[in-house]
Amino acid sequence: MRGFMNPIQFTDAAVAHIQKMLKSEAEANAFRLSIKKTGCSGFAYVPDLVSKPKADDLQFTAQNDLAVYIDPKAVSFLENIVVDFVVEEGQGLKQKRLVFINPKETGRCGCGESFTIE
């Protein structure tokens, strides 16, 4: 595990949401972010709550002492993103979710599950 400068930013709402989720997960104490090849556009974000980093994960601390681990293979895709937490209401439903605002994205699939970076 290596420490490094924070390549991504978290809104206060995202940190509060992640920390709330961590409190409900007895085994988890950190947030891990990676990506995977998937979907019709190419890649998907993979957020996870974990108890320890993988052997080569990069690590930093976000605001409010949130421990963050990043898959080193995903860093070039994740640099300069903003992780936010939004509540969307529509048709009587309330959807709460993390969103990833990535200036490197060049497209998203219609359902919003995957993205493209050129």
HUZIUR-V381025 format. One record per residue. N is the residue number from 0. SS is DSSP state (helix for helix, strand for strand, loop for the rest). PHI is phi in radians with two decimals (NA if undefined). OMEGA is omega as a letter, one per 20 degrees, with the letter a starting at -180 (* if undefined). Layout:
n = (N N)
ss = (SS SS)
phi = (PHI PHI)
omega = (OMEGA OMEGA)
//
This chain:
n = (0 1 2 3 4 5 6 7 8 9 10 11 12 13 14 15 16 17 18 19 20 21 22 23 24 25 26 27 28 29 30 31 32 33 34 35 36 37 38 39 40 41 42 43 44 45 46 47 48 49 50 51 52 53 54 55 56 57 58 59 60 61 62 63 64 65 66 67 68 69 70 71 72 73 74 75 76 77 78 79 80 81 82 83 84 85 86 87 88 89 90 91 92 93 94 95 96 97 98 99 100 101 102 103 104 105 106 107 108 109 110 111 112 113 114 115 116 117)
ss = (loop strand strand loop loop loop loop loop strand strand loop helix helix helix helix helix helix helix helix helix helix helix helix helix loop loop loop loop loop strand strand strand strand strand strand strand strand strand loop loop loop strand strand strand strand strand strand strand strand strand loop loop loop loop loop loop loop strand strand strand strand strand helix helix helix strand strand strand strand strand loop helix helix helix helix helix helix helix loop loop loop strand strand strand strand strand strand strand strand strand loop loop strand strand strand strand strand strand strand strand strand loop loop loop strand strand strand strand loop loop loop loop loop loop strand strand strand loop)
phi = (NA -2.15 -1.57 -2.81 -1.15 -1.12 -1.50 -2.27 -2.03 -2.09 -1.31 -1.05 -1.11 -1.15 -1.08 -1.06 -1.13 -1.10 -1.14 -1.12 -1.13 -1.09 -1.14 -1.52 -1.85 -1.02 -1.53 -1.63 -2.46 -2.64 -1.88 -2.10 -2.21 -2.51 -2.31 -2.47 -1.31 -3.00 1.14 -1.45 -1.79 2.27 -2.37 -2.38 -1.31 -2.19 -1.44 -2.65 -1.78 -2.34 -1.68 -2.72 -1.33 -1.32 -0.91 -1.88 -1.05 -1.56 -2.31 -2.63 -2.02 -1.52 -1.03 1.01 1.05 -1.35 -1.34 -2.24 -2.06 -2.27 -1.09 -1.07 -1.26 -1.73 -0.96 -1.11 -1.44 -1.77 -0.98 1.25 -1.41 -2.06 -1.73 -2.21 -2.14 -2.19 -2.09 -1.97 -2.00 -3.00 0.90 1.36 -1.91 -2.09 -1.92 -1.98 -2.82 -1.37 -2.16 -2.06 -1.77 -2.07 -1.16 -1.51 -1.14 -1.94 -3.11 -2.36 -1.27 -1.07 -1.51 1.44 -1.43 -2.32 -2.43 -2.10 -2.26 -1.84)
omega = (r r r r a a a a r r r r r r r r a r r r r r a r a a a r a r r r r r r r a r a a r a r r r r a r a r r r r a a r r a r r r a a r r r a r r r a r a a a r a a r r r r a r a r a r r r r a r r r a r r a a a a r r r r r r a a r a a a r r r *)
//
